[in-house]
Amino acid sequence: MLSYTTRRLLGLLPTLFIIVTFAFFMMRMAPGGPFDSNRHLPPEIERNVEAAYNLDKPVYQQYLIYLDKLAHFDLGPSYKTKDFTVGELIAAGLPVSVKLGTAAMVIAIVFGIALGTVAALHQNKASDYSVMMLAMVGITIPTFVTAPILTLIFGVYGVDFLGMNLTLPVGGWQGGALRNMILPVTVLALPQIAIVARLVRGSTIEVLRSNFVRTARAKGLPAHVILLRHVLHASLLPLVSYLGPAVATLLTGSLIVEQIFGIPGIGRYFVQASLNRDYTLMMGVIVVYAVMVIGLNLAADLLYAVLDPRVTYKR
């Protein structure tokens, strides 16, 4: 296990190098630049500004300079957000995205496992069809549709339930107040609940038909004991493989959700950096996202081996 983990960690460097290289040159190929939207500057000042950010050099030299800074954990200054470095912006936005994504993932796992298990235990019955229909709706409707709909219902019109006004804030963060988190967390969690429910349903049905479950039933074990001790343990293995990239996506923030609700996470920073051609901020977010995806995929592989003793990682 230790040897496998070491090899995977060493493999992170060439993978990250490829991602950084591809992203860097793709950005430079796009039309426009970070200062094109500014008012027209005198040629001398424009040359000085470009020289200050090394933009007057050939692209390959800019690339080598960026790699050297990245090797020293320097993500550079933001071209558009004055007086802030990329590292400072990510340090401010990442905790917000992590809090938002963690809450959404916890809700998705709890409700997804519960719904998927209910559907599997009542296969081809009304409850199974209902859960799978809702799951399909949750998967197919994108977040940029559900976010405005929920905003309109719970933010603009408001909902009265048992005499309580359930009107919720439709924007802002306010330090992560619970009322401000409800709508964005719900929007993020809905498609993940649907995916988790489908994964758990399929794997649970397969486990229920396995020989060791038949043996447990033949021994007279109660249904709830079979479900909790045997079925769930095995049926969650496919979910573990999915959680690596899913958690990374949620923890680094949803680009659309953070932009719609005005949440100051790194997803919103990435959207703004893309619109403003803020190369260094875009690259910084990509690097953070790549590291988290690779690291969480590794964690998922190791957890898979812990949950399933049949899986071993040899030297």
C-alpha positions in Angstrom: 0.0 0.0 0.0 2.8 2.4 0.9 4.7 1.7 -2.3 1.5 2.2 -4.4 0.7 5.5 -2.6 4.3 6.7 -3.2 4.2 5.9 -6.9 0.8 7.6 -7.3 2.1 10.8 -5.5 5.2 10.8 -7.7 2.9 10.4 -10.7 1.1 13.6 -9.7 4.0 15.7 -10.9 4.0 14.7 -14.6 0.2 14.7 -14.7 0.1 18.2 -13.2 2.8 19.3 -15.7 0.7 18.2 -18.6 -2.4 19.9 -17.3 -0.5 23.2 -16.7 1.1 23.1 -20.1 -2.1 22.4 -22.0 -4.0 25.1 -20.0 -1.3 27.7 -20.4 -1.0 27.5 -24.2 -4.8 27.2 -24.7 -5.3 30.5 -22.8 -2.6 32.2 -24.9 -4.3 31.0 -28.1 -7.6 32.6 -27.2 -8.2 36.1 -28.7 -7.8 39.1 -26.5 -5.6 39.9 -23.5 -5.9 40.9 -19.9 -5.7 44.6 -20.6 -7.7 44.8 -23.8 -10.8 46.0 -22.0 -9.0 48.9 -20.4 -9.2 52.4 -21.8 -6.7 53.1 -24.5 -3.2 53.8 -23.0 -0.3 55.6 -24.5 2.1 53.2 -26.2 4.8 53.9 -23.6 2.6 53.1 -20.7 1.1 50.0 -22.4 4.7 48.7 -23.0 5.6 49.3 -19.4 2.5 47.4 -18.2 3.2 44.4 -20.4 6.8 44.4 -19.3 5.8 44.4 -15.7 3.8 41.2 -16.2 6.3 39.6 -18.7 3.7 39.9 -21.4 6.1 41.5 -23.8 8.2 38.3 -24.0 7.5 35.4 -26.4 5.0 32.9 -25.2 7.5 30.1 -24.6 9.5 32.5 -22.3 6.3 33.4 -20.4 5.7 29.7 -20.0 9.1 29.0 -18.6 8.8 31.9 -16.2 5.5 30.6 -15.0 6.8 27.1 -14.4 9.7 28.5 -12.4 7.3 30.5 -10.2 5.0 27.5 -9.8 7.9 25.3 -8.7 8.4 27.9 -5.9 4.7 27.8 -5.0 4.2 31.3 -6.4 1.0 31.6 -8.4 1.8 35.2 -9.4 -0.2 38.4 -9.1 -3.8 38.8 -10.4 -3.9 41.0 -13.5 -7.3 42.4 -12.7 -7.7 42.3 -8.9 -5.3 44.9 -7.8 -3.1 44.6 -4.6 -3.9 40.8 -4.4 -1.9 37.8 -5.5 -3.5 34.7 -6.9 -2.5 32.8 -3.7 -4.3 35.3 -1.5 -7.5 35.2 -3.7 -7.5 31.4 -3.6 -6.8 31.3 0.1 -9.9 33.6 0.6 -12.2 31.7 -1.8 -11.3 28.1 -1.2 -12.7 27.8 2.3 -16.0 29.2 1.1 -16.1 26.7 -1.7 -15.1 23.9 0.6 -17.8 24.7 3.1 -20.4 24.9 0.4 -19.3 21.7 -1.4 -18.9 19.7 1.8 -22.4 20.5 2.9 -23.8 19.6 -0.5 -21.8 16.3 -0.6 -23.0 15.2 2.8 -26.6 15.9 1.9 -26.2 14.1 -1.4 -24.6 11.0 0.3 -27.2 10.7 3.0 -30.3 11.2 0.8 -28.8 9.4 -2.2 -28.0 6.3 -0.2 -31.4 6.3 1.5 -33.3 6.7 -1.8 -31.2 4.2 -3.7 -31.6 1.6 -1.0 -35.4 2.0 -0.8 -35.6 1.7 -4.6 -33.5 -1.5 -4.6 -35.5 -3.1 -1.8 -38.7 -2.4 -3.7 -37.5 -3.1 -7.2 -40.0 -2.7 -10.0 -42.6 -1.3 -7.6 -44.1 2.2 -7.3 -41.5 3.5 -4.9 -38.7 2.2 -7.2 -40.2 3.9 -10.2 -40.8 7.1 -8.3 -37.2 7.3 -7.0 -35.7 6.6 -10.4 -38.0 9.1 -12.1 -37.0 11.8 -9.7 -33.3 10.8 -10.1 -33.6 11.1 -13.9 -35.1 14.5 -13.5 -32.4 15.6 -11.1 -29.6 14.4 -13.5 -31.1 15.9 -16.7 -32.0 19.4 -15.4 -28.8 21.5 -15.2 -28.0 23.7 -12.2 -28.4 26.9 -14.2 -32.1 25.9 -14.6 -32.8 24.7 -11.0 -31.0 27.7 -9.5 -33.3 30.4 -11.0 -36.4 28.3 -10.4 -35.6 27.8 -6.7 -34.6 31.5 -6.4 -38.0 32.5 -7.9 -40.0 30.2 -5.6 -38.2 30.6 -2.3 -36.6 34.0 -2.8 -38.9 36.2 -4.8 -42.4 34.8 -4.1 -41.7 33.1 -0.8 -43.4 30.1 0.7 -45.6 30.0 3.7 -45.6 26.6 5.5 -47.5 26.0 8.8 -47.6 29.7 9.4 -43.8 30.1 8.8 -42.4 32.3 6.1 -39.8 30.3 4.2 -38.5 33.2 2.1 -34.7 32.7 1.7 -31.8 35.0 0.6 -31.1 34.7 -3.1 -27.5 36.1 -3.0 -24.6 36.9 -0.8 -22.7 34.8 1.7 -22.8 36.7 5.0 -20.0 34.7 6.5 -21.7 31.4 5.6 -24.9 32.0 7.5 -27.3 29.0 7.3 -30.1 31.0 5.5 -27.6 32.0 2.8 -26.4 28.5 2.3 -29.7 26.7 1.9 -30.5 27.6 -1.7 -26.9 27.1 -3.2 -26.3 23.9 -1.3 -29.7 22.5 -2.4 -28.9 23.4 -6.1 -25.5 21.7 -5.8 -26.8 18.6 -4.0 -29.8 17.8 -6.2 -28.0 16.3 -9.2 -25.5 14.5 -6.9 -28.4 13.0 -4.9 -29.8 11.6 -8.2 -26.5 10.1 -9.3 -25.8 8.6 -5.9 -29.3 7.1 -5.7 -28.9 5.4 -9.1 -25.4 4.1 -8.3 -26.6 2.7 -4.9 -29.7 1.2 -6.4 -27.8 -0.7 -9.1 -25.1 -2.0 -6.8 -27.6 -2.9 -4.0 -29.7 -5.0 -6.4 -26.6 -6.8 -7.5 -25.5 -7.5 -3.9 -29.0 -8.7 -2.9 -28.7 -11.4 -5.6 -25.2 -12.6 -4.4 -24.6 -15.9 -2.8 -23.4 -14.6 0.6 -26.8 -12.7 1.1 -28.7 -15.9 0.2 -26.6 -17.7 2.8 -27.3 -15.1 5.4 -31.0 -15.4 4.7 -30.8 -19.2 5.0 -29.2 -18.8 8.4 -32.3 -16.9 9.5 -30.7 -13.5 10.1 -33.1 -10.6 10.4 -33.6 -8.5 7.3 -32.3 -5.3 8.9 -29.1 -7.1 10.0 -28.5 -8.4 6.5 -29.0 -5.0 5.1 -26.8 -3.1 7.5 -24.0 -5.6 8.1 -23.7 -7.2 4.7 -25.6 -5.5 1.8 -24.7 -1.8 2.4 -21.0 -2.5 3.0 -20.7 -4.2 -0.4 -23.1 -2.0 -2.3 -21.3 1.2 -1.4 -18.0 0.2 -3.2 -19.0 1.7 -6.6 -20.0 4.9 -4.8 -16.5 5.2 -3.4 -15.0 5.3 -6.9 -17.4 8.0 -7.9 -16.9 10.2 -4.9 -13.3 11.1 -5.8 -14.0 13.4 -8.7 -17.4 14.3 -7.4 -16.1 15.6 -4.1 -13.3 17.5 -5.9 -15.8 19.2 -8.2 -18.0 20.3 -5.3 -15.1 21.3 -3.0 -13.6 23.5 -5.6 -16.9 25.2 -6.1 -19.6 25.1 -8.8 -18.8 27.8 -11.4 -22.5 28.5 -12.2 -23.9 28.2 -8.7 -21.4 30.5 -7.1 -21.8 33.1 -9.9 -25.7 33.0 -9.7 -25.8 33.4 -5.9 -22.9 35.8 -5.6 -20.8 33.5 -3.5 -17.1 34.5 -3.2 -15.6 31.1 -3.9 -13.0 30.1 -6.3 -15.6 29.0 -8.8 -16.8 32.6 -9.1 -13.2 33.8 -9.3 -12.6 31.4 -12.2 -15.6 32.8 -14.1 -14.5 36.4 -13.6 -11.0 35.5 -14.5 -12.1 33.9 -17.7 -14.2 36.9 -18.7 -11.3 39.3 -17.9 -8.5 37.2 -19.4 -6.9 37.1 -16.0 -4.4 34.4 -17.0 -2.7 33.9 -13.6 -5.9 33.6 -11.6 -7.3 31.1 -14.2 -4.1 29.1 -14.0 -4.1 29.2 -10.2 -7.7 27.8 -10.0 -6.8 25.1 -12.5 -3.8 24.0 -10.6 -5.8 23.8 -7.3 -8.6 21.9 -9.1 -6.1 19.4 -10.7 -4.3 18.7 -7.4 -7.6 18.1 -5.6 -8.9 15.8 -8.3 -5.7 13.7 -8.4 -5.5 13.6 -4.6 -9.1 12.7 -4.0 -9.0 10.0 -6.7 -6.0 8.5 -4.8 -7.9 8.7 -1.5 -10.9 6.9 -3.2 -8.6 4.1 -4.5 -7.1 3.6 -1.0 -10.5 3.7 0.6 -11.7 1.1 -1.9 -9.0 -1.3 -0.8 -9.9 -0.7 2.9 -13.6 -1.5 2.3 -12.9 -4.5 0.0 -10.2 -6.9 1.3 -10.1 -8.6 -2.1 -8.5 -5.5 -3.6 -4.7 -5.2 -3.1 -2.2 -2.8 -4.5 1.0 -4.8 -5.2 4.5 -3.4 -5.6 
